């Protein structure tokens, strides 16, 4: 599946109108201003929202409403804004206003004076009340003013000062709609100024807000030949080494952002200073891009990437191969293993939880199949081990314990999880809340690990799965998955019969030979990416060699319980969630 990357070489091609950027005259701006109680963004501190929608220099809409913050307005805020508690009492609450405001802003670039304040409150409101933050482009007129105006003409970049400088028709008075109208005039004044600097597109305007070093700007030409298609990009250094790998739905726009200061991370700025060349691989769709990124990260281990560079590094919990099996933490997955865990202590905790669930022997000594004559340990006296080391249990009598462990791992039986849940309930009933919380957290992590490996192994077990997703343009994104790995990817565009494309992909797909382990040797991160794509609403299964199903008694049924337990850990570590019933 891996194809050679395409280097940026040769003369620069002529740019299309799409590649030139979005003209400012075609951009819809929503200029917004908020009034608040002075509280932090994490509270419902907003008392008023005012916004003006403009396009091509003309006002095309307004949005204004008071908001009930649910608390009294402080006297200092009343004096500043004139908004009293009586004015906001009975006004709609923020959760009622938020959806309408986001609809008003849909598809627009947000503008605010001191944007981090206003946008920070709106983003926090979305986190609390449910609508996902649409992550629009944002222009800050205060920051833009500091970049464009000299200190002589603008000693202060406060809204009132810039409104006076540009002769705003509305005077800012700390009321949301009036301040938004004043900001509109400031924005138009600033756009006239930047036009003289050759800034004519939205992309140039956004870049102008960011402090960009001369070294970054000088390498901007490296993005000129990168196509506007989905795929993976690679930054290469002086020795042709791969410095960084990333993926994007629009390669050219993403690569270009690195040279215009779009990424403020210090290590990325350092990396850009070393870049000599950009390579890329165009992909059929987002799934192929994600998988190629993971494989390139594993193959090159770029020093400026922090994740996914070592996909096979991890810890697994597996049964040992001996007459009286026990649980062991290993690097290489075996059949019926659980994992991978990124840290060894997490794997050790899983071992402890499993031993409580299925009563496997905890000792590490090797016990012969016959003639064991050891001395029982304290765990035998506590009823937590049947002491096969002392010959109290033969291989046949021990086998049901091993079968229970395998059934739990495979999802054939969740009796072990229910035993742990019963222990949590008993401890809570005895008011031993700290012990109950500790057992609850251990059970939650074990159920999560079991659910993950059962979910991924269900995909990895299938020799071949062929799936399709709508591409948003009345065509189909297609994928051939073999033992959890993406073996081929393609696209049937609108009007193209998809089945001939499917058969062509199957004929040319990568051959995958399964290995030992629950994921058949596939990298866990790749199987996870493929599984998420298959599980997304709208994905259709074209055909599969074996049924794709989750075990009915698997840990997946405990997902809601795990979510409640994790929430309880953060809200009330000692008490909350200890009495929740299992599924």
Secondary structure, DSSP 4 states (H G I P E B T S, - for coil): -----EE--SSPPPPPTTTT--BGGG-EEEEEEEEE-S--TTS--EEEEEEEEEETTEEEEEEEEE-B-SSPPPHHHHHHH---HHHHTTSPBHHHHHHHHHHHHTT-EEEETTHHHHHHHHHHHHHHHSPPP----EEEHHHHHHHHS-TTT-S---HHHHHHHTT-SS---S-HHHHHHHHHHHHHHHHHHHHTTT--BHHHHHHHTS---HHHHHTGGGGTTS-SSSEEEEEE-TTS-EEEEEEESSHHHHHHHHTTT----HHHHHHHHH--EEEEEE-SSHHHHHHHHHHHHHHH--TT--SSS-TT--EEEEE-SSTT--EEEESS--TT-EEEESSHHHHHHHHHHHHHHH------S---SS-------HHHHTTS---GGGTSS-HHHHHHHHHHHHHHHHTS--HHHHHHHHHHHHHHHTT-HHHHHHHHHHHHHHHHHHHHHHHHHHHHT-S-EEEEEE-SSSSEEEEEEETTEEEEEEEE-TTS-HHHHHHHHHHHPPP----SSTTTT--HHHHHHHHHHHHSTT-EEEEESS-----TTSGGGGHHHHHHHHHHHHH-TTTTTTTPPP-
